[in-house]
Amino acid sequence: MRLKQLQGIFLAAIGALFWGISGPIAQFLFTQYHMSLNWLVESKMLISGLLLLLLCLLLPKERKRLFAIWHSGRDVVALLIFMLGGMFAMQYIYYKAVAVGNAATATILQFLSPVFIVVYTVFREHVHPRRPDLIAVLVALSGTFLLVTGGNPTHLTMSPRALFWGVATGLAAAAYVLLPAKLLVKYGTLAISGWAMTIGGILFNFVQPIWRDVPHFDLIGHLGYWFVVLLGSVVAYTAYLASLDYISATAVGLLDAFEPLAATTLSVLFLNVHFGWIQLIGALFILSTVFILALARPQPIDQQASS
């Protein structure tokens, strides 16, 4: 294997691991420091967005198209739609699922997004689903059943709220992928993500001012929070994009499996989350849909549902 391929694999794995680790850390901050969900989403979007825009200014290739979107009213409207229905929805719903349930199940259910994308595409384009698409949907439904019931249909292994917000995370992740597709091709991922996060953070500041409900962090709390904001968002996203210069988008999509692996491992080891073997099989079923669809046909470059 060539050195560049190894670099790409390393970068993609680091990005996925950092994303995955962020979930359990956020859960820890919710329970130990009583951090407000609204405050986390507001501050994370605003700070991460500004840092991504700064990164665009520092990169000559990105700098040229950073402000280009503001020359098209139609694209600005599309950006605002993505900001609300994609970026903000993904951030808020994922961390809501973490807060009412746990990071492991929230991250696993987030990986239902490729199945929702398949269903949307079939109805949107009026095409018959391919065999791999049908297999992926069936496997995802079976996995979700096993994960949330442990194999016993009369019993839920999680609260109805956790189940609702977990499935909603998958829907939000699908919207996060579908809404900005044309914008990403035209203006680049860093610029669109940076503007969406920054605008979302500024607007949400009217609902949740960043200076209100600030948690009383000690050193551990600060380290956890800044991991989520810096390593789990800016660095993870940059590593993901950089990996695409060395390996294919399909390979990067397969390496996304490190995200739920990291979230589940940390949740079990440090947050007292327990998974029975049937639930683990269900989780593997859900995650396998990524492999089924990725190997059946290449994914678009920006088909990443990150939190």
Secondary structure, DSSP 8 states (H G I E B T S, - for coil): --HHHHHHHHHHHHHHHHHHHHHHHHHHHHHHH---HHHHHHHHHHHHHHHHHHHHHHSHHHHTTTTGGGG-HHHHHHHHHHIIIIIIHHHHHHHHHHHHS-HHHHHHHHTTHHHHHHHHHHHHHT----HHHHHHHHHHHHHHHHHHHTT-TT--SS-HHHHHHHHHHHHHHHHHHHTTHHHHHHH-HHHHHHHHHHHHHHHHTTTS-TTSS-----HHHHHHHHIIIIIIIIIHHHHHHHHTTTS-HHHHHHHTTHHHHHHHHHHHHHS-----HHHHHHHHHHHHHHHHHHHHS---TT-----
